[in-house]
Amino acid sequence: MKSAASSNSPSPARILLIDDNKHGLAARKAVLEELGYEVETATNGEEALERCAEKSFELVVTDYRMPRMNGAEFIREFRLRHRNTPVILLTAFADSLGLDENNTGADAVIQKSANEVTLMVRTVKRLLRQAPQRKPPVRQAAPARQRRKIGS
């Protein structure tokens, strides 16, 4: 089985994982490293932005619900400086908050579930194969449940 770090590629893709849940962070990191990726972690959006100022990443995977700065806020700030870097947003709230690629700025939104790891791995591979796309920053929008008018 070829890994992402096989002799055919000059170096493994560098991925930044962001999640305040250290167990989830460690589990996702282990899966991606097993596939041959170079993985760094951050436990919040502010720390992640600092890491991105120090070095470049080929892909970012962020959780949505985190203290101080949620995943959509992180993506908005990140996109101001890194429009071409693909971002995956992981969340247990995609459906209930109406989170999707259009209102978060993410290239992919993955609902946390029993299939999350499989979907994440498949999406990481797909996004790293694609040519970079200049994704513009997303304007701040309220989650869907806050946008609904009373009586709607």
DSSP file (Angstrom, degrees, kcal/mol; ACC not computed):
  #  RESIDUE AA STRUCTURE BP1 BP2  ACC     N-H-->O    O-->H-N    N-H-->O    O-->H-N    TCO  KAPPA ALPHA  PHI   PSI    X-CA   Y-CA   Z-CA
    1    1 A M              0   0    0      0, 0.0     2,-0.3     0, 0.0     0, 0.0   0.000 360.0 360.0 360.0 129.3    0.0    0.0    0.0
    2    2 A K        -     0   0    0      4,-0.0     2,-0.2     2,-0.0     0, 0.0  -0.638 360.0-152.5 -83.3 138.5    1.4    3.4   -1.0
    3    3 A S    >   -     0   0    0     -2,-0.3     3,-1.6    33,-0.1    33,-0.2  -0.572  32.7-101.9-101.9 172.2    1.3    6.2    1.6
    4    4 A A  T 3  S+     0   0    0     31,-3.4    32,-0.2     1,-0.3     9,-0.1   0.727 123.3  54.8 -63.7 -20.5    1.1    9.9    1.0
    5    5 A A  T 3  S+     0   0    0     30,-0.3    -1,-0.3     7,-0.1    31,-0.1   0.023  80.7 141.2-102.7  26.6    4.8   10.0    1.8
    6    6 A S  S X  S-     0   0    0     -3,-1.6     3,-1.6     1,-0.1    -4,-0.0  -0.110  70.7 -99.9 -65.6 168.1    5.9    7.4   -0.8
    7    7 A S  T 3  S+     0   0    0      1,-0.3    -1,-0.1     3,-0.0    -2,-0.0   0.648 117.4  70.5 -66.7 -13.7    9.0    7.8   -2.8
    8    8 A N  T 3  S+     0   0    0      2,-0.0    -1,-0.3     0, 0.0    -3,-0.1   0.721  94.2  61.2 -74.7 -21.2    7.0    9.2   -5.7
    9    9 A S  S <  S-     0   0    0     -3,-1.6     0, 0.0     1,-0.1     0, 0.0  -0.865  81.0-134.4-109.6 143.4    6.2   12.4   -3.9
   10   10 A P  S    S-     0   0    0      0, 0.0    -1,-0.1     0, 0.0    -5,-0.0   0.876  84.0 -11.7 -64.2 -39.1    8.9   14.8   -2.7
   11   11 A S  S    S-     0   0    0     -7,-0.1    -5,-0.1    -3,-0.0     3,-0.1  -0.985  79.9 -92.4-157.1 155.5    7.5   15.3    0.7
   12   12 A P        -     0   0    0      0, 0.0    25,-0.1     0, 0.0    -7,-0.1  -0.356  50.1 -97.4 -70.0 151.2    4.2   14.5    2.6
   13   13 A A        -     0   0    0     -9,-0.1    25,-2.4     1,-0.1     2,-0.6  -0.428  35.9-129.0 -65.0 140.9    1.5   17.1    2.6
   14   14 A R  E     -a   38   0A   0     23,-0.2    44,-2.4    -2,-0.1    45,-1.2  -0.851  27.9-170.5 -97.5 124.6    1.5   19.1    5.8
   15   15 A I  E     -ab  39  59A   0     23,-3.1    25,-2.6    -2,-0.6     2,-0.5  -0.928  14.3-149.5-118.7 137.7   -2.0   19.2    7.5
   16   16 A L  E     -ab  40  60A   0     43,-2.1    45,-2.9    -2,-0.4     2,-0.4  -0.939  12.6-163.0-105.8 124.0   -3.1   21.4   10.4
   17   17 A L  E     -ab  41  61A   0     23,-2.8    25,-2.0    -2,-0.5     2,-0.5  -0.896   4.2-168.2-105.3 134.2   -5.8   19.9   12.7
   18   18 A I  E     +ab  42  62A   0     43,-2.6    45,-1.9    -2,-0.4     2,-0.3  -0.981  25.6 130.1-127.9 123.0   -7.7   22.2   15.0
   19   19 A D        -     0   0    0     23,-2.0    47,-0.1    -2,-0.5    25,-0.1  -0.889  47.1-145.3-167.0 137.2   -9.9   20.9   17.9
   20   20 A D  S    S+     0   0    0     45,-0.3     2,-0.9    -2,-0.3    23,-0.1   0.612  85.3  88.2 -80.8 -11.8  -10.3   21.7   21.6
   21   21 A N     >  -     0   0    0      1,-0.2     4,-2.4     2,-0.0     5,-0.2  -0.780  65.2-164.4 -87.1 105.1  -11.1   18.1   22.2
   22   22 A K  H  > S+     0   0    0     -2,-0.9     4,-2.2     1,-0.2    -1,-0.2   0.794  85.0  53.9 -65.6 -29.1   -7.7   16.5   22.8
   23   23 A H  H  > S+     0   0    0      2,-0.2     4,-2.2     1,-0.2    -1,-0.2   0.931 111.4  44.2 -70.6 -44.9   -8.9   13.0   22.3
   24   24 A G  H  > S+     0   0    0      2,-0.2     4,-2.4     1,-0.2     5,-0.2   0.887 113.6  52.2 -63.6 -39.0  -10.6   13.7   19.0
   25   25 A L  H  X S+     0   0    0     -4,-2.4     4,-2.3     1,-0.2    -2,-0.2   0.922 110.8  46.6 -62.6 -45.9   -7.5   15.6   17.9
   26   26 A A  H  X S+     0   0    0     -4,-2.2     4,-2.3     2,-0.2    -2,-0.2   0.885 112.6  50.2 -65.6 -39.2   -5.1   12.7   18.8
   27   27 A A  H  X S+     0   0    0     -4,-2.2     4,-1.9     2,-0.2    -2,-0.2   0.937 113.4  44.0 -66.9 -46.6   -7.3   10.2   17.0
   28   28 A R  H  X S+     0   0    0     -4,-2.4     4,-2.4     1,-0.2     5,-0.2   0.895 113.0  52.8 -65.3 -39.2   -7.6   12.2   13.8
   29   29 A K  H  X S+     0   0    0     -4,-2.3     4,-2.7    -5,-0.2     5,-0.3   0.930 108.2  50.5 -61.0 -45.8   -3.8   13.0   13.9
   30   30 A A  H  X S+     0   0    0     -4,-2.3     4,-2.0     1,-0.2    -1,-0.2   0.903 110.6  49.5 -60.0 -42.6   -3.0    9.3   14.3
   31   31 A V  H  X S+     0   0    0     -4,-1.9     4,-1.1     2,-0.2    -1,-0.2   0.939 114.3  44.1 -63.1 -47.5   -5.2    8.3   11.3
   32   32 A L  H  <>S+     0   0    0     -4,-2.4     5,-2.1     1,-0.2    -2,-0.2   0.872 113.1  50.5 -69.2 -37.0   -3.6   11.0    9.0
   33   33 A E  H ><5S+     0   0    0     -4,-2.7     3,-1.5     1,-0.2    -1,-0.2   0.870 104.9  58.1 -67.6 -35.0   -0.1   10.2   10.1
   34   34 A E  H 3<5S+     0   0    0     -4,-2.0    -1,-0.2     1,-0.3    -2,-0.2   0.823 103.4  53.8 -61.7 -30.5   -0.7    6.5    9.4
   35   35 A L  T 3<5S-     0   0    0     -4,-1.1   -31,-3.4    -3,-0.2   -30,-0.3   0.487 127.9-101.8 -82.4  -3.6   -1.5    7.6    5.9
   36   36 A G  T < 5S+     0   0    0     -3,-1.5    -3,-0.2     1,-0.3     2,-0.2   0.512  74.7 138.5 100.0   5.8    1.8    9.4    5.7
   37   37 A Y      < -     0   0    0     -5,-2.1     2,-0.6   -25,-0.1    -1,-0.3  -0.517  56.0-122.3 -82.3 152.5    0.8   13.0    6.2
   38   38 A E  E     -a   14   0A   0    -25,-2.4   -23,-3.1    -2,-0.2     2,-0.4  -0.861  38.5-166.2 -90.9 120.6    2.8   15.4    8.3
   39   39 A V  E     -a   15   0A   0     -2,-0.6     2,-0.3   -25,-0.2   -23,-0.2  -0.930  17.4-179.1-121.9 130.8    0.3   16.6   10.9
   40   40 A E  E     -a   16   0A   0    -25,-2.6   -23,-2.8    -2,-0.4     2,-0.3  -0.878  17.0-147.5-117.7 157.0    0.4   19.5   13.4
   41   41 A T  E     -a   17   0A   0     -2,-0.3     2,-0.3   -25,-0.2   -23,-0.2  -0.871  15.7-174.7-127.2 157.3   -2.3   20.4   15.9
   42   42 A A  E     -a   18   0A   0    -25,-2.0   -23,-2.0    -2,-0.3     3,-0.1  -0.979  19.7-147.2-143.3 148.4   -3.8   23.4   17.6
   43   43 A T  S    S+     0   0    0     -2,-0.3     2,-0.3   -25,-0.2   -25,-0.1   0.423  80.3  17.4-100.6   1.3   -6.4   23.4   20.3
   44   44 A N  S  > S-     0   0    0    -25,-0.1     4,-2.0    22,-0.1     5,-0.1  -0.980  80.7-102.4-161.2 167.5   -8.1   26.7   19.2
   45   45 A G  H  > S+     0   0    0     24,-0.5     4,-2.4    22,-0.4     5,-0.2   0.857 116.1  53.8 -64.3 -38.2   -8.5   29.1   16.3
   46   46 A E  H  > S+     0   0    0      2,-0.2     4,-1.8     1,-0.2    -1,-0.2   0.931 110.4  46.7 -64.2 -45.1   -6.1   31.7   17.7
   47   47 A E  H  > S+     0   0    0      1,-0.2     4,-2.2     2,-0.2    -1,-0.2   0.892 111.5  53.3 -61.5 -39.8   -3.3   29.2   18.2
   48   48 A A  H  X S+     0   0    0     -4,-2.0     4,-2.3     1,-0.2    -2,-0.2   0.906 106.2  51.4 -64.0 -42.4   -4.0   27.9   14.7
   49   49 A L  H  X S+     0   0    0     -4,-2.4     4,-1.3     1,-0.2    -1,-0.2   0.880 108.8  52.1 -62.8 -37.2   -3.7   31.3   13.1
   50   50 A E  H  X S+     0   0    0     -4,-1.8     4,-1.1     2,-0.2     3,-0.3   0.923 109.5  49.0 -63.2 -44.1   -0.4   31.8   14.9
   51   51 A R  H  X S+     0   0    0     -4,-2.2     4,-2.1     1,-0.2     3,-0.5   0.900 109.1  53.0 -61.5 -40.4    0.9   28.4   13.4
   52   52 A C  H  < S+     0   0    0     -4,-2.3    -1,-0.2     1,-0.2    -2,-0.2   0.770 105.4  54.4 -68.8 -25.0   -0.3   29.5   10.0
   53   53 A A  H  < S+     0   0    0     -4,-1.3    -1,-0.2    -3,-0.3    -2,-0.2   0.775 111.4  46.2 -75.6 -26.1    1.7   32.7   10.3
   54   54 A E  H  < S-     0   0    0     -4,-1.1     2,-0.3    -3,-0.5    -2,-0.2   0.821 127.0  -0.5 -85.2 -34.5    4.9   30.6   11.1
   55   55 A K  S  < S-     0   0    0     -4,-2.1     2,-0.3     2,-0.0    -1,-0.2  -0.960  72.6-104.5-152.4 165.9    4.6   28.0    8.3
   56   56 A S        -     0   0    0     -2,-0.3     2,-0.3    -3,-0.1    -3,-0.1  -0.666  24.6-160.6 -98.9 153.4    2.4   26.9    5.4
   57   57 A F        -     0   0    0     -2,-0.3   -42,-0.2    -5,-0.1     3,-0.1  -0.958  19.0-145.8-128.2 146.9    0.0   24.0    5.3
   58   58 A E  S    S+     0   0    0    -44,-2.4     2,-0.3    -2,-0.3   -43,-0.2   0.678  87.4   9.0 -83.4 -18.5   -1.4   22.2    2.3
   59   59 A L  E     -b   15   0A   0    -45,-1.2   -43,-2.1    26,-0.2     2,-0.4  -0.981  62.8-151.8-160.2 148.1   -4.7   21.6    4.1
   60   60 A V  E     -bc  16  87A   0     26,-2.1    28,-2.8    -2,-0.3     2,-0.5  -0.986   4.0-167.5-126.4 136.3   -6.5   22.5    7.3
   61   61 A V  E     +bc  17  88A   0    -45,-2.9   -43,-2.6    -2,-0.4     2,-0.4  -0.989  18.3 178.7-121.2 120.7   -9.1   20.5    9.2
   62   62 A T  E     -bc  18  89A   0     26,-3.0    28,-3.1    -2,-0.5   -43,-0.2  -0.943  26.2-130.2-127.6 146.4  -11.0   22.4   11.9
   63   63 A D  E     - c   0  90A   0    -45,-1.9    28,-0.2    -2,-0.4     3,-0.1  -0.446  18.3-139.1 -77.9 162.1  -13.7   21.6   14.4
   64   64 A Y  S    S+     0   0    0     26,-1.3     7,-2.7     1,-0.2     2,-0.9   0.926  83.4  59.0 -88.8 -56.5  -16.7   24.1   14.5
   65   65 A R        +     0   0    0      5,-0.2   -45,-0.3     6,-0.1    -1,-0.2  -0.661  68.3 136.1 -86.9 107.5  -17.5   24.4   18.2
   66   66 A M        -     0   0    0     -2,-0.9   -22,-0.1    -3,-0.1     2,-0.0  -0.964  55.9 -92.6-142.5 156.0  -14.4   25.8   20.1
   67   67 A P  S    S+     0   0    0      0, 0.0     2,-2.3     0, 0.0   -22,-0.4  -0.352 100.3   3.3 -70.3 153.8  -14.0   28.4   22.8
   68   68 A R  S    S+     0   0    0    -24,-0.1     2,-0.3   -23,-0.1   -24,-0.1  -0.166 136.0  30.2  69.7 -43.2  -13.1   32.0   21.8
   69   69 A M  S    S-     0   0    0     -2,-2.3   -24,-0.5    -5,-0.0   -23,-0.1  -0.929  76.3-146.5-148.0 117.0  -13.3   31.5   18.1
   70   70 A N     >  -     0   0    0     -2,-0.3     4,-2.5    -5,-0.1    -5,-0.2  -0.255  35.9 -96.9 -78.9 174.7  -15.5   28.9   16.3
   71   71 A G  H  > S+     0   0    0     -7,-2.7     4,-2.6     1,-0.2     5,-0.2   0.866 123.1  51.2 -61.2 -39.6  -14.5   27.1   13.2
   72   72 A A  H  > S+     0   0    0      2,-0.2     4,-2.2     1,-0.2    -1,-0.2   0.892 110.9  49.0 -66.8 -38.7  -16.4   29.4   10.8
   73   73 A E  H  > S+     0   0    0      2,-0.2     4,-2.1     1,-0.2    -2,-0.2   0.908 111.2  50.4 -65.3 -41.4  -14.7   32.5   12.5
   74   74 A F  H  X S+     0   0    0     -4,-2.5     4,-3.1     1,-0.2    -2,-0.2   0.944 110.2  49.8 -59.6 -47.1  -11.3   30.8   12.1
   75   75 A I  H  X S+     0   0    0     -4,-2.6     4,-2.8     1,-0.2    -2,-0.2   0.908 108.1  53.6 -60.5 -42.1  -12.0   30.0    8.4
   76   76 A R  H  X S+     0   0    0     -4,-2.2     4,-0.8     1,-0.2    -1,-0.2   0.935 114.6  40.6 -57.8 -47.5  -13.0   33.7    7.8
   77   77 A E  H >X S+     0   0    0     -4,-2.1     3,-0.7     1,-0.2     4,-0.5   0.910 115.1  51.9 -67.1 -42.9   -9.7   34.9    9.3
   78   78 A F  H >X S+     0   0    0     -4,-3.1     4,-2.3     1,-0.2     3,-1.3   0.888 104.1  57.3 -61.2 -41.8   -7.7   32.2    7.7
   79   79 A R  H 3< S+     0   0    0     -4,-2.8    -1,-0.2     1,-0.3    -2,-0.2   0.735  92.3  69.6 -65.7 -23.3   -9.1   33.0    4.2
   80   80 A L  H << S+     0   0    0     -4,-0.8    -1,-0.3    -3,-0.7    -2,-0.2   0.823 118.9  19.3 -62.9 -28.8   -7.9   36.6    4.4
   81   81 A R  H << S+     0   0    0     -3,-1.3     2,-0.2    -4,-0.5    -2,-0.2   0.644 132.0  40.2-112.8 -23.0   -4.3   35.3    4.1
   82   82 A H    ><  +     0   0    0     -4,-2.3     3,-0.7    -5,-0.1    -1,-0.1  -0.593  56.8 155.7-133.5  70.1   -4.6   31.8    2.7
   83   83 A R  T 3  S+     0   0    0     -2,-0.2    52,-2.0     1,-0.2    50,-0.1   0.775  75.1  50.8 -69.6 -26.8   -7.3   31.7    0.0
   84   84 A N  T 3  S+     0   0    0     50,-0.2    49,-0.4    48,-0.1    -1,-0.2   0.568  84.3  99.3 -91.8  -8.3   -5.9   28.7   -1.9
   85   85 A T  S <  S-     0   0    0     -3,-0.7   -26,-0.2    47,-0.1   -27,-0.1  -0.675  75.3-124.3 -83.7 123.5   -5.5   26.4    1.0
   86   86 A P        -     0   0    0      0, 0.0   -26,-2.1     0, 0.0     2,-0.4  -0.369  25.9-160.5 -67.5 144.6   -8.3   23.8    1.3
   87   87 A V  E     -c   60   0A   0    -28,-0.2    20,-2.5    18,-0.1    21,-1.3  -0.991   8.8-160.6-130.2 133.4  -10.2   23.7    4.6
   88   88 A I  E     -cd  61 108A   0    -28,-2.8   -26,-3.0    -2,-0.4     2,-0.6  -0.956   9.6-154.4-110.5 130.3  -12.4   21.0    6.0
   89   89 A L  E     -cd  62 109A   0     19,-2.8    21,-3.0    -2,-0.5     2,-0.4  -0.929   6.6-162.7-105.9 122.1  -14.9   21.9    8.7
   90   90 A L  E     +cd  63 110A   0    -28,-3.1   -26,-1.3    -2,-0.6     2,-0.3  -0.878  22.7 156.3-101.7 133.6  -15.9   19.0   11.1
   91   91 A T  E     - d   0 111A   0     19,-2.3    21,-2.7    -2,-0.4     3,-0.4  -0.991  48.5-151.0-157.8 147.7  -19.1   19.6   13.1
   92   92 A A  S    S+     0   0    0     -2,-0.3     4,-0.2    19,-0.2     3,-0.2   0.435 102.0  59.1 -88.6  -2.3  -21.8   17.8   15.0
   93   93 A F     >  +     0   0    0      1,-0.1     4,-2.5     2,-0.1     6,-0.5   0.171  62.8 114.6-115.8  16.5  -24.0   20.8   14.2
   94   94 A A  H  >>S+     0   0    0     -3,-0.4     5,-1.7     1,-0.2     4,-0.6   0.929  88.2  34.4 -55.2 -49.1  -24.0   20.9   10.4
   95   95 A D  H  45S+     0   0    0      3,-0.2     3,-0.5     2,-0.2    -1,-0.2   0.946 119.0  48.4 -73.3 -48.5  -27.7   20.1   10.1
   96   96 A S  H  45S+     0   0    0      1,-0.2    -2,-0.2    -4,-0.2    -1,-0.2   0.820 122.7  33.9 -67.1 -30.4  -29.0   21.9   13.2
   97   97 A L  H  <5S-     0   0    0     -4,-2.5    47,-1.8    47,-0.1    -1,-0.2   0.453 107.6-120.4-101.2  -2.2  -27.1   25.2   12.4
   98   98 A G  T  <5 +     0   0    0     -4,-0.6     2,-0.4    -3,-0.5    -3,-0.2   0.847  49.1 171.8  69.1  33.5  -27.4   24.9    8.7
   99   99 A L      < +     0   0    0     -5,-1.7     2,-0.3    -6,-0.5    -1,-0.2  -0.624   7.0 144.9 -82.1 131.1  -23.6   24.9    8.2
  100  100 A D     >  -     0   0    0     -2,-0.4     4,-1.1     8,-0.0     6,-0.4  -0.874  63.3 -82.7-149.8-176.7  -22.4   24.2    4.7
  101  101 A E  H  > S+     0   0    0     -2,-0.3     4,-1.3     1,-0.2     3,-0.1   0.827 121.5  55.0 -63.6 -33.0  -19.6   25.2    2.3
  102  102 A N  H  4 S+     0   0    0      1,-0.2    -1,-0.2     2,-0.2    -3,-0.1   0.860 115.2  34.1 -72.0 -36.7  -21.4   28.4    1.2
  103  103 A N  H  4 S+     0   0    0     -3,-0.2    38,-0.3    -5,-0.1    -1,-0.2   0.466 122.8  42.7-102.4   0.3  -21.9   30.0    4.6
  104  104 A T  H  < S-     0   0    0     -4,-1.1    34,-0.2     2,-0.2    -3,-0.2   0.633  95.4-126.0-113.5 -20.7  -18.7   28.8    6.3
  105  105 A G     <  +     0   0    0     -4,-1.3   -18,-0.1     1,-0.3    -4,-0.1   0.412  64.5 136.1  86.4  -2.9  -16.0   29.3    3.6
  106  106 A A        -     0   0    0     -6,-0.4    -1,-0.3     1,-0.1    -2,-0.2  -0.398  59.3-138.0 -75.3 155.0  -14.9   25.7    4.0
  107  107 A D  S    S+     0   0    0    -20,-2.5     2,-0.3     1,-0.3   -19,-0.2   0.721  92.1  11.6 -81.3 -23.8  -14.2   23.5    1.0
  108  108 A A  E     -d   88   0A   0    -21,-1.3   -19,-2.8    -8,-0.1     2,-0.5  -0.978  63.9-154.9-153.0 140.7  -16.0   20.7    2.7
  109  109 A V  E     -d   89   0A   0     -2,-0.3     2,-0.5   -21,-0.2   -19,-0.2  -0.983  15.3-165.8-117.5 124.8  -18.2   20.3    5.7
  110  110 A I  E     -d   90   0A   0    -21,-3.0   -19,-2.3    -2,-0.5     2,-0.3  -0.949  15.9-135.2-116.8 125.0  -18.3   16.9    7.4
  111  111 A Q  E     -d   91   0A   0     -2,-0.5     2,-0.3   -21,-0.2   -19,-0.2  -0.603  29.5-114.9 -73.5 129.9  -21.0   16.0    9.9
  112  112 A K        +     0   0    0    -21,-2.7     2,-0.3    -2,-0.3    -1,-0.1  -0.513  63.6 123.5 -67.1 130.2  -19.5   14.2   12.9
  113  113 A S  S >  S-     0   0    0     -2,-0.3     3,-1.3    -3,-0.0     4,-0.3  -0.912  79.7 -68.9-166.4-173.6  -20.8   10.6   12.9
  114  114 A A  T 3  S+     0   0    0     -2,-0.3     3,-0.3     1,-0.2     4,-0.2   0.761 133.4  48.9 -64.6 -24.1  -19.7    7.0   12.9
  115  115 A N  T 3> S+     0   0    0      1,-0.2     4,-2.6     2,-0.1     5,-0.3   0.350  79.7 106.8 -95.2   4.4  -18.5    7.6    9.3
  116  116 A E  H <> S+     0   0    0     -3,-1.3     4,-2.9     1,-0.2     5,-0.2   0.880  77.4  48.3 -53.9 -47.1  -16.6   10.8   10.1
  117  117 A V  H  > S+     0   0    0     -4,-0.3     4,-2.6    -3,-0.3    -1,-0.2   0.926 113.0  47.5 -63.8 -45.3  -13.1    9.3    9.8
  118  118 A T  H  > S+     0   0    0     -4,-0.2     4,-2.3     1,-0.2    -1,-0.2   0.926 115.1  46.1 -60.6 -45.4  -13.8    7.6    6.5
  119  119 A L  H  X S+     0   0    0     -4,-2.6     4,-2.5     2,-0.2    -2,-0.2   0.891 112.2  51.3 -64.8 -40.1  -15.3   10.8    5.1
  120  120 A M  H  X S+     0   0    0     -4,-2.9     4,-2.9    -5,-0.3    -2,-0.2   0.941 111.2  46.8 -63.0 -47.4  -12.4   12.9    6.4
  121  121 A V  H  X S+     0   0    0     -4,-2.6     4,-2.3     1,-0.2     5,-0.2   0.931 114.2  47.5 -61.3 -46.6   -9.8   10.6    4.8
  122  122 A R  H  X S+     0   0    0     -4,-2.3     4,-2.1    -5,-0.2    -1,-0.2   0.905 114.6  46.7 -60.7 -42.4  -11.6   10.6    1.5
  123  123 A T  H  X S+     0   0    0     -4,-2.5     4,-2.8     2,-0.2     5,-0.3   0.891 109.9  53.0 -70.4 -40.2  -12.1   14.4    1.6
  124  124 A V  H  X S+     0   0    0     -4,-2.9     4,-2.2     1,-0.2     5,-0.2   0.950 111.7  46.2 -57.7 -49.5   -8.5   15.0    2.5
  125  125 A K  H  X S+     0   0    0     -4,-2.3     4,-1.3     1,-0.2    -2,-0.2   0.909 114.0  48.5 -61.3 -42.9   -7.3   12.9   -0.4
  126  126 A R  H  X S+     0   0    0     -4,-2.1     4,-1.5    -5,-0.2     3,-0.3   0.933 113.0  46.3 -63.9 -46.9   -9.7   14.6   -2.8
  127  127 A L  H  < S+     0   0    0     -4,-2.8    -1,-0.2     1,-0.2    -2,-0.2   0.847 110.7  52.3 -68.2 -33.6   -8.8   18.1   -1.8
  128  128 A L  H  < S+     0   0    0     -4,-2.2    -1,-0.2    -5,-0.3    -2,-0.2   0.778 109.8  50.4 -73.2 -24.5   -5.1   17.5   -1.9
  129  129 A R  H  < S+     0   0    0     -4,-1.3    -2,-0.2    -3,-0.3    -1,-0.2   0.803  95.7  88.3 -78.3 -31.1   -5.4   16.1   -5.5
  130  130 A Q  S  < S-     0   0    0     -4,-1.5     3,-0.1    -5,-0.1    -3,-0.0  -0.300  88.8-104.6 -71.2 150.8   -7.4   19.1   -6.8
  131  131 A A        -     0   0    0      1,-0.1    -1,-0.1    -2,-0.0    -2,-0.1  -0.500  51.8 -91.1 -67.4 143.1   -5.8   22.2   -8.2
  132  132 A P        -     0   0    0      0, 0.0     2,-0.4     0, 0.0    -1,-0.1  -0.282  42.1-156.1 -58.4 140.2   -5.9   25.1   -5.7
  133  133 A Q        -     0   0    0    -49,-0.4     2,-1.1   -50,-0.1    -3,-0.0  -0.969  20.7-120.5-119.6 135.0   -9.0   27.3   -6.0
  134  134 A R        -     0   0    0     -2,-0.4   -50,-0.2   -50,-0.1   -51,-0.1  -0.623  33.6-169.1 -75.8 102.6   -9.1   30.9   -4.8
  135  135 A K        -     0   0    0    -52,-2.0   -50,-0.1    -2,-1.1     3,-0.1  -0.843  15.2-135.4 -96.5 119.4  -11.9   30.7   -2.3
  136  136 A P        -     0   0    0      0, 0.0   -56,-0.1     0, 0.0   -57,-0.1  -0.311  29.9 -91.3 -72.0 155.8  -12.9   34.2   -1.1
  137  137 A P        -     0   0    0      0, 0.0     2,-0.4     0, 0.0   -32,-0.1  -0.331  43.0-121.4 -61.0 149.4  -13.5   35.0    2.5
  138  138 A V        -     0   0    0    -34,-0.2     2,-0.1   -66,-0.2     3,-0.1  -0.773  21.7-118.5 -95.3 136.8  -17.1   34.6    3.6
  139  139 A R        -     0   0    0     -2,-0.4     2,-0.2     1,-0.1    -1,-0.0  -0.439  43.8 -90.0 -69.1 149.2  -19.0   37.5    5.0
  140  140 A Q        +     0   0    0     -2,-0.1     2,-0.4   -67,-0.0    -1,-0.1  -0.431  55.1 176.8 -65.2 125.0  -20.2   36.9    8.6
  141  141 A A        -     0   0    0    -38,-0.3     3,-0.1    -2,-0.2     6,-0.0  -0.974  30.6-114.6-129.7 144.8  -23.6   35.4    8.5
  142  142 A A        -     0   0    0     -2,-0.4     5,-0.1     1,-0.1     0, 0.0  -0.465  45.4 -92.7 -71.8 147.6  -25.7   34.2   11.4
  143  143 A P    >>  -     0   0    0      0, 0.0     3,-1.6     0, 0.0     4,-1.1  -0.224  44.3-102.0 -55.6 155.4  -26.4   30.5   11.6
  144  144 A A  H >> S+     0   0    0    -47,-1.8     4,-1.2     1,-0.3     3,-0.5   0.828 120.0  58.6 -52.8 -39.6  -29.6   29.5    9.8
  145  145 A R  H 34 S+     0   0    0      1,-0.2    -1,-0.3   -48,-0.2   -48,-0.1   0.806 107.8  47.2 -66.8 -25.2  -31.7   29.1   13.0
  146  146 A Q  H <4 S+     0   0    0     -3,-1.6    -1,-0.2     1,-0.2    -2,-0.2   0.703 106.7  58.2 -85.0 -20.6  -30.9   32.8   13.9
  147  147 A R  H << S+     0   0    0     -4,-1.1    -2,-0.2    -3,-0.5    -1,-0.2   0.718  81.8 102.8 -80.7 -22.3  -31.8   34.0   10.4
  148  148 A R  S  < S-     0   0    0     -4,-1.2     2,-0.2     1,-0.1     3,-0.1  -0.367  72.9-127.3 -65.4 136.9  -35.3   32.7   10.4
  149  149 A K    >   -     0   0    0      1,-0.1     3,-2.1    -2,-0.1     2,-0.1  -0.540  32.9 -93.6 -80.8 151.1  -38.0   35.3   11.1
  150  150 A I  T 3  S+     0   0    0      1,-0.3    -1,-0.1    -2,-0.2     0, 0.0  -0.434 114.9  25.3 -63.5 134.2  -40.5   34.7   13.9
  151  151 A G  T 3         0   0    0     -2,-0.1    -1,-0.3    -3,-0.1    -2,-0.0   0.396 360.0 360.0  90.9  -2.8  -43.5   33.1   12.5
  152  152 A S    <         0   0    0     -3,-2.1    -2,-0.1     0, 0.0    -3,-0.0   0.455 360.0 360.0 -83.8 360.0  -41.7   31.5    9.5
